[in-house]
């Protein structure tokens, strides 16, 4: 039946190596199996708590030729976060168009404390 080799002290192991690996892999896979339900529950609560925000589609134009798909989430006139095209919106005509790191950092670029801010009145006076 089972060919279990005895250990040096004459005792047989309580569990075979094969069963140990099967049990370990089942425990490792457990979070991945249960994650879709918990992720969906987290997404529902996150959208319920979020105030009304407008999603504006734009592209990266600052020093970049890629024209990545960037979506700016605007709440009360302030960009709260930058996202890119979700996986469920992919189709054959428009393949994966994700924003690069530079595109995803636009919010930090716009609201950086050291950014030079010129008012509209100052621009008019110089012209």
C-alpha positions in Angstrom: 0.0 0.0 0.0 1.9 3.1 1.2 5.6 3.0 1.0 6.6 5.1 4.0 10.2 5.2 4.8 11.0 5.0 8.4 13.0 7.8 10.0 16.3 7.3 11.6 14.9 6.6 15.1 12.5 3.9 13.8 9.3 6.0 14.0 7.0 6.5 11.0 5.9 10.1 10.1 2.3 10.9 11.0 1.7 12.5 7.6 3.2 11.7 4.2 5.1 14.4 2.3 2.4 14.2 -0.5 -0.4 15.0 2.0 1.6 17.7 3.6 2.1 19.5 0.2 -1.6 19.0 -0.7 -2.7 20.6 2.6 -0.2 23.4 2.3 -1.3 24.3 -1.2 -4.9 24.3 -0.2 -4.2 26.7 2.7 -2.2 29.0 0.3 -5.0 29.0 -2.2 -7.7 29.8 0.3 -7.3 33.7 0.3 -7.5 33.7 -3.5 -10.6 31.6 -3.6 -12.5 33.8 -1.1 -11.2 37.2 -2.3 -13.8 38.0 -5.1 -16.7 38.1 -2.6 -14.8 40.1 -0.1 -13.4 42.5 -2.7 -16.9 43.1 -4.1 -18.2 43.8 -0.6 -15.3 46.3 0.0 -16.1 48.0 -3.4 -19.8 48.4 -2.5 -19.0 50.0 0.9 -16.3 52.2 -0.7 -18.7 53.6 -3.3 -21.4 54.2 -0.7 -19.1 56.3 1.5 -17.7 58.4 -1.4 -19.3 61.8 -2.0 -20.6 62.6 -5.5 -17.6 62.8 -7.8 -17.3 63.4 -11.5 -15.0 61.3 -13.6 -13.4 63.3 -16.4 -11.6 61.4 -19.2 -8.4 63.0 -20.3 -5.0 61.9 -21.6 -1.4 62.6 -20.7 -0.1 65.5 -22.7 2.7 66.9 -20.5 6.0 66.0 -22.1 4.6 62.7 -23.3 3.7 61.3 -26.7 1.8 58.2 -25.4 -1.6 59.8 -24.9 -2.5 57.3 -22.2 -6.1 56.9 -21.0 -6.3 58.9 -17.8 -9.5 59.4 -15.7 -9.5 62.2 -13.2 -11.9 61.9 -10.4 -13.1 65.4 -9.5 -14.9 66.3 -6.3 -15.7 70.0 -5.5 -13.4 71.2 -8.3 -10.4 69.2 -6.9 -8.9 66.1 -8.4 -9.1 63.5 -5.7 -7.6 60.6 -7.6 -6.3 59.5 -11.0 -7.3 56.1 -12.4 -6.9 54.4 -15.8 -9.0 52.2 -18.0 -10.5 49.3 -16.0 -10.1 45.7 -17.2 -13.8 45.2 -17.8 -13.8 48.0 -20.5 -11.4 46.2 -22.8 -12.5 45.4 -26.3 -11.0 44.4 -29.7 -11.1 47.9 -31.2 -9.3 49.4 -28.2 -6.6 47.2 -26.7 -5.1 47.8 -23.3 -4.4 51.5 -22.9 -3.3 52.1 -19.3 -1.7 55.2 -18.0 2.0 55.1 -17.3 3.5 56.2 -14.0 4.0 59.7 -15.2 0.3 59.9 -16.1 -0.8 58.5 -12.8 1.2 61.1 -10.9 -0.5 64.1 -12.5 -2.5 64.8 -9.3 0.8 65.2 -7.3 2.1 67.4 -10.1 -0.9 69.8 -10.1 -1.1 70.1 -6.3 2.6 70.1 -5.4 3.4 72.8 -2.8 6.4 74.1 -4.8 4.5 74.6 -8.0 4.5 78.1 -9.4 1.0 79.4 -9.5 0.2 82.3 -11.8 -3.2 83.9 -11.5 -5.2 84.8 -14.6 -4.9 88.5 -13.8 -1.1 88.2 -13.9 -1.2 86.5 -17.3 -3.4 89.2 -18.8 -1.1 92.0 -17.6 1.9 90.4 -19.3 0.2 90.2 -22.7 
